[in-house]
Amino acid sequence: MANNLTRFDPFRDTMRLSPLRTIEEFMRDFPIAGGMRGFDAERQIRIDVQETDQAYLVKADMPGFKKEDIKIAVDGTMVSISATTQGQDEQTVGDTVYSERYSGSQYRSFTLLQEVDDSKTEAKYQDGVLHLTLPKKPGTARKQIAVQ
């Protein structure tokens, strides 16, 4: 019987918190989350950022959007990506026409370490993935500070 006892730790659940966990993961662990299962959080644009000596290369997953509906804004080190979509689907079964309208939007912004030369920025959208090439502005290199 003594082998089945465990010590109660009231802070065990809070110690599992990590700064890298998203709020959705945090809320999923709450008991009240069971009643909110039908309410999904809005999907966020997922991005990958690679840095080279000359530029930042960004891949953003944005399936279902047309390239005309995507807007990109660059302001110094801040990059913003947004997209909206709307449409209508119609389906005819016999003499009955079923119609459904839809609309949606997504937004994502992030900050880079160096300023971007927005006059040389390139964007391509292919197979639901937005590819951005964001050249670094000359003369804005990061400064390394030596620890003494």
C-alpha positions in Angstrom: 0.0 0.0 0.0 2.8 2.4 0.8 4.1 2.0 -2.8 0.9 3.6 -4.2 1.2 6.8 -2.3 2.3 10.0 -4.1 3.1 13.3 -2.6 0.6 16.1 -3.4 2.2 19.0 -5.1 -0.3 21.9 -5.6 2.1 23.7 -8.0 2.7 20.6 -10.3 0.3 21.9 -13.1 1.7 25.4 -13.0 5.3 24.2 -13.2 4.4 22.6 -16.6 3.9 26.0 -18.0 6.5 26.9 -20.6 7.0 30.2 -22.3 7.0 28.4 -25.6 3.5 27.0 -25.2 0.7 28.8 -27.0 -2.4 30.1 -25.3 -4.4 27.4 -27.1 -2.4 24.7 -25.5 -2.6 26.4 -22.2 -6.4 26.7 -22.4 -6.8 23.1 -23.6 -5.5 21.9 -20.1 -8.2 23.9 -18.2 -11.3 21.9 -17.0 -13.5 24.6 -18.5 -12.0 23.9 -22.0 -14.3 20.8 -22.3 -17.3 23.0 -22.7 -15.5 25.1 -25.4 -14.6 22.2 -27.7 -16.7 23.6 -30.6 -15.0 26.9 -30.6 -11.8 26.6 -32.5 -9.2 29.4 -32.4 -8.7 31.2 -35.6 -5.9 29.7 -37.6 -2.8 31.7 -37.8 -0.5 32.0 -40.8 2.4 29.6 -40.2 5.8 30.9 -41.2 9.4 29.8 -41.5 12.2 32.4 -41.6 15.7 31.8 -42.8 18.5 34.4 -42.5 21.4 34.7 -44.9 24.0 37.4 -45.0 22.0 39.4 -47.6 18.4 38.7 -46.9 15.6 37.1 -44.9 13.8 34.3 -46.7 10.2 33.7 -45.5 7.8 30.9 -46.3 4.2 31.4 -45.2 1.6 28.7 -45.5 -1.6 30.3 -46.9 -3.7 27.6 -48.6 -7.0 28.6 -50.2 -6.2 32.2 -51.0 -5.7 33.9 -54.4 -2.5 35.9 -54.8 -4.7 39.0 -55.5 -6.1 38.7 -52.0 -2.7 38.7 -50.2 -1.3 42.0 -48.9 2.3 42.4 -47.6 3.6 45.5 -45.7 7.2 46.1 -44.7 8.1 49.0 -42.4 11.7 48.9 -41.2 12.0 45.6 -39.3 8.2 44.9 -39.1 6.6 42.6 -41.7 2.9 42.1 -41.9 1.0 39.6 -44.1 -2.7 39.6 -44.4 -5.2 37.9 -46.7 -9.0 37.9 -47.1 -11.2 35.6 -49.1 -14.9 35.5 -49.9 -17.0 33.6 -52.3 -20.1 31.5 -52.9 -20.5 27.9 -53.7 -23.6 26.7 -55.5 -24.7 23.1 -56.0 -27.7 21.9 -58.0 -29.4 18.7 -57.0 -32.4 18.0 -59.3 -34.5 21.2 -59.2 -33.0 22.4 -55.9 -30.1 24.8 -55.8 -28.0 24.9 -52.6 -25.9 28.0 -52.1 -23.4 28.8 -49.4 -21.5 32.0 -48.9 -18.2 32.1 -47.1 -15.6 34.7 -46.0 -12.5 34.7 -43.9 -9.3 36.5 -43.2 -5.9 35.8 -41.7 -3.2 38.2 -40.4 0.4 37.7 -39.2 3.1 40.2 -38.3 6.6 39.7 -37.1 9.7 41.7 -36.4 13.1 41.0 -37.9 16.5 41.8 -36.4 17.6 44.1 -39.3 15.8 46.6 -41.4 14.5 45.4 -44.8 15.1 47.2 -48.1 11.5 47.3 -49.1 12.4 48.5 -52.6 14.0 45.2 -53.4 11.5 42.9 -51.7 10.2 40.0 -53.8 7.0 37.9 -53.3 5.8 34.8 -55.0 2.7 32.7 -54.3 2.7 29.1 -55.5 0.7 26.0 -54.3 -0.6 27.7 -51.2 2.8 28.9 -50.0 3.9 32.6 -50.0 7.7 33.0 -50.6 9.2 36.3 -49.6 12.7 37.5 -50.2 13.4 40.4 -47.9 16.8 41.9 -48.6 18.6 43.5 -45.7 19.1 47.3 -45.8 22.8 48.1 -46.2 24.4 49.7 -43.2 22.0 48.3 -40.7 24.1 45.3 -39.6 23.7 44.0 -36.1 26.4 45.0 -33.7 28.1 42.4 -31.6 28.9 43.5 -28.1 31.8 41.9 -26.3 31.3 40.9 -22.7 34.2 41.9 -20.5 
